[in-house]
Amino acid sequence: MPINILMPALSPTMEKGNLAKWLKKEGDKVKSGDVIAEIETDKATMEVEAVDEGTIAKILVPEGTQDVPVNDIIAVLAGDGEDVKAAGAAPAPKAEAPKETPKEAPKAAAAAPAPTPAPAAAPAPAPQAAAAPAKGNGHDRIFSSPLARRLAKDAGIDLSRISASGPHGRIIARDVEDAKSGKGLKAPAAAPAAGPSIAPSMSDKQILALFEEGSYEIVPHDGMRRTIAQRLTASVQTVPHFYLTMDCDIGKLLVAREEINAAAPKDKEKKPLYKLSVNDFVIKAMAIALQRIPNCNVSWTEGGMLKHKHSDIGVAVAMPGGLITPIIRKAEAKTLSTISSEMKDFAARARARKLKPEEYQGGTTAVSNLGMYGINHFTAVINPPHATILAVGTSEERPVVRNGKIEIAQMMSVTLSCDHRAIDGALGAELIGAFKQLIENPVMMMV
């Protein structure tokens, strides 16, 4: 029998991906372990290996196809000795062939976001699924394909707002794509009058109505931007943030950094094997601070507090279309030169979208540094399951008072965002205080 090649789940949270490129074509023979395709997730490009041996009989999903659901059939493989033409001609189930039963209606309705502030109000229209209401037992039913529902949920758009073009009034993925440009969008249903509440976000149609047609270009959100919007919106809405700021004198750090870099060993081409940055010291200081204040090295869950043994530090890296936080594992036990080398490797592969999911998922805290852009102070949004994130500003000369005299010092402001469910104010103050002591006295990181 033909062997179905399925869209793989490249991480525990992956629901769909983009089939970026086929590395094999129809008629090519493959062996177990051969790389046959490249799949783009929201933050990385991953290689897909063949599990079985045989010949590619039929490619069902062409390269460049976006939002292919996990476990959808993307190609058919003919086994050894099997007729390739016959295998390629065999029908394969399609993702958009759901059975229309009344039981699907409640699920479709559940997929539609409630009229509360949510990612639905992204500044530009995003992919969304369409739905057609049908009357039954006095209630509105919305019929849509599973793929359309997933696209709608990801985009945060109410199914009832989209015009359906599928069989029997069913919403399909094509309707979602049309909705990206505002086509086929119905006006949102009027919400019932209620008491004081948070003002609802503007709909796509309301936003488009504010601007002259032809005066703008709609750039559809890619998977990364949608994921960032959803996760950060959820963080702000569900995690009670509070913020603690301290000014750190990094004069000693800058002197130590210059001396260490000057003494770095050279390679055959007489280039230094490493060049430490201020951010490398920040990562190390944060890692040791969490070890000194272990009650801050935690993650909140409803069932109990996770107390982590190691300091796994996520570091925000800007990349086209968004950002990603590769993680320095067990940073408390690593040398500054090791941290520096790992970060250079992570940053290069992150910008090329070549990180593996295990390299950017998890972690116990994060560091976001905008100092290179001249920003001297900002607050960062916590990325669950972290309970903290450290926002680092630029280092600059500032006047300070010492022993009654005004002096010029090299200062750097840092702001710690804390999840108040897991960390109280005094505990958070201990953590940022421990960080300040370490960053101002870098020799303490060496012991």
Summary of the structure (lengths in Angstrom):
residues: 447
radius of gyration: 26.4
end to end distance: 63.3
largest distance: 89.9
contacts: 1420
relative contact order: 0.10
helix: 31%
strand: 27%
